[in-house]
C-alpha cells in the first residue's frame, strides 16, 4: 500500500521510519524494498548489505559509523533478529556467558551454592551489558574458561545429547501422528469402498432375484456391517501389537540419566493376631473330616449353616474338651503350690516368732 503524499509532494514519513535508513549511505527501504540490514556483534551498528560488501570486501576495516573505531570483519556480519539493537546485544552477551558458565544444579552440594553461582554469573552478565569494569570481567571469563575447559566441554556435549534426544522424540511423535492420520484416511477409504460395493451387490441381487427387496437390503447391510467390524478388529490388533513392540523395545527413545531407582514397597502381609505363633494341640491330632451322621447333615443343612455354624470349629472344640484334662497332674500342682517361695518365708517367720 502506497504512503500518502505530504503537502510538498514528498512521501509522508511515519514515526520510526528512520530505522529503515542506512546510516552510512542514507539509502531508504521505501525506495529500495529489497534492501537488507546487517549488524556486527562487535559494535551492533547496522548498515545495509551493499555498504558491507563495498567497505569490508577487501578485508577488515574500521566501522564507518561516526564515533566508532572498532575494526570489523565481513564474515561476522549477520541479519538482525530483533528490532531493538539493545535486545540483540543482550541476547548475544547472555548466549556467550551461558556457553562458558554451563554448570548444572546437580554439580553443587546444596541449593544455596547453586544460587550463589547463578548470582555470580548474573553479575558478570550485567557488567558486560552495561560496560561496568569490562576489562576485569573479560579477564575473569577467560580465566574461568581456561581452568574449567574439561567441565565446560562435558556439559556442552551433554546438552547437545539432550537436545538431540528431544528432537528425536519430537520427530518420532510427528511420524506417529502422520502414520495415524494415514491409517485413518485408509480406513475411511476402505469403509467407503465396502459400502459402495455392498450397495452395488444389493442392487444386482434385487435386479436378478425374485425375493423381497427389503430382505435383500437388510442382508446386504448385515454383510457390510460384519466386514466393517472384522476390519476394525484387525486394525485394533495391529495397533496393540505396535504399541507392545514400542513398549518392549530394548533401546528407549528418551532417557534421563542420574535418576534414583524407585523401589516398590513390599505388599502388606495378612493380619495375624498371634504374631506368627501357631497353637497346635499336643495331646491329639485334629483331622479334617470325621465320620458321623449328624456332622454330614450339618454340612448340607442350610438352616444350620445360615447362622454361621462351622462343623470344623465344633470338632475342634469337642476334641479340646475331651483331652483338656490330659497332661494335668493334681498332685504335682499341689506340691508345687506348697513349695512356693511365699509359703517358705511365712513358715520360717512363724518358727522364729514361736521360738521367741
Secondary structure by P-SEA (a helix, b strand, c coil): ccccccccccccccccccccccccccccccccccbbbbbbccccccccaaaaaacccccccccccccccbbbbcccccccccccaaaaaaaaaaaaaaacccccccccccaaaaaaaaaaaaaaaaaaaaccaaaaaaaaaaaaaaaaaaaaaaaaaaaaaaaaaaaaaaaaaaaaaaaaaaaaaaaaaaaaaaaaaaaaaaaaaaacccccaaaaaaaaaaaaaaaaaaaaaaaaaaaaaaaaaaaaccccccccccccbbbbccccccccccccbbbbbccbbbbcccccaaaaaaacccccccccccaaaaaaaaaaaaaccccccaaaaaaaaaacaaaaaaaaaaaaaaac
